[in-house]
Amino acid sequence: MDDRQIIEYLTSRSWIQPQSEGGCWLFQDFINRDGYGQFTLYKPRKRTAYAHRESLRAHGYDVEGLSVDHLCANKNCWNPLHLELVTLAENTSRAANKRWGIYRRLHALTINQEVKVTK
């Protein structure tokens, strides 16, 4: 597949979130157990492809040797505006920080709910 065909394929199997201009582009075909859009490419050889990585490749980015960070925190998103190429170490660090931030927000909500209930 050439770049144009990859983008057409991804678009044909996706749902674009309409909530806002520039929203997430969600791959709807096969989502692997980790939450990433996945499909098979057959040329030049058969290989597993990931929607977010192929999107960046098709939009002209060199993804070899780099990780893709989903700035929107949605693993299934393939909108190139929501993706950033980073080193594996940077991506791991960012993921840990995102999880910590989510934990802190959920913990704060739990504390606030307990306080409201006891009043």
C-alpha positions in Angstrom: 0.0 0.0 0.0 1.2 3.5 -0.7 0.6 6.4 1.7 -2.6 7.5 0.0 -4.0 3.9 0.2 -3.1 3.6 3.9 -4.9 6.9 4.8 -8.0 5.7 2.7 -7.9 2.4 4.5 -7.7 3.9 8.0 -10.4 6.4 7.1 -12.8 3.7 5.8 -12.4 1.8 9.1 -12.7 4.7 11.5 -15.1 6.9 13.3 -14.1 10.6 13.6 -15.2 12.1 16.9 -17.4 15.0 16.0 -17.3 16.8 19.4 -14.7 19.3 18.2 -12.7 20.1 15.2 -9.5 18.2 15.4 -11.0 15.4 17.6 -9.7 11.9 17.9 -9.8 9.6 14.9 -10.8 6.2 16.2 -9.9 3.1 14.4 -12.9 0.7 14.5 -11.7 -2.4 12.7 -9.5 -4.5 15.1 -8.4 -3.2 18.5 -5.8 -5.3 20.2 -5.9 -6.1 23.9 -3.7 -3.1 24.6 -6.2 -0.7 23.0 -4.3 0.0 19.7 -5.9 -0.1 16.3 -4.2 -3.0 14.4 -4.3 -4.4 10.9 -2.1 -6.5 8.6 0.0 -5.2 5.7 1.0 -7.7 3.0 3.5 -5.7 0.9 6.4 -5.7 0.7 6.1 -8.5 3.3 3.3 -9.6 5.6 3.5 -7.7 8.9 1.3 -6.4 11.7 0.7 -2.6 11.4 -0.6 -0.2 14.0 -3.0 2.6 13.0 -1.2 5.3 14.8 2.2 4.4 13.5 1.0 3.9 9.9 -0.9 7.2 10.1 2.4 9.1 10.9 4.3 7.2 8.3 1.6 8.0 5.7 1.7 11.6 6.7 5.5 11.8 5.9 7.1 11.1 9.3 10.0 8.7 9.8 8.8 6.5 12.7 11.7 4.0 12.7 13.4 3.6 16.1 10.9 5.9 17.8 7.8 5.5 19.9 4.6 7.4 19.3 3.0 9.3 22.2 -0.7 9.8 22.1 -1.0 13.4 23.4 -4.8 12.9 23.7 -4.1 9.8 25.9 -6.4 7.7 23.6 -4.4 4.7 22.3 -6.9 4.1 19.5 -6.5 7.5 18.0 -4.6 7.9 14.7 -5.0 11.7 14.2 -1.5 12.9 13.4 -2.2 16.1 15.3 -2.6 14.0 18.5 0.6 12.1 18.0 4.2 12.9 18.8 7.3 10.9 18.0 9.5 10.5 21.0 12.1 8.1 22.4 11.0 5.0 24.2 12.3 6.4 27.5 10.4 9.6 27.0 7.2 7.7 26.1 7.5 5.5 29.2 8.1 8.5 31.4 5.1 10.3 30.0 2.9 7.2 30.4 3.8 6.9 34.0 3.1 10.6 34.6 -0.3 10.3 32.9 -1.2 7.3 35.1 -0.1 9.1 38.2 -2.2 12.1 37.2 -5.3 9.9 36.7 -4.7 8.2 40.0 -4.5 11.6 41.8 -7.6 12.9 40.2 -9.6 9.7 41.0 -8.3 9.7 44.6 -9.3 13.4 45.0 -12.8 12.6 43.7 -13.1 9.7 46.1 -12.1 11.9 49.1 -14.5 14.7 48.0 -17.4 12.2 47.7 -16.6 10.8 51.2 -16.6 14.3 52.6 -20.0 15.1 51.0 -21.5 11.9 52.3 -20.5 12.5 55.9 -21.8 16.1 56.1 
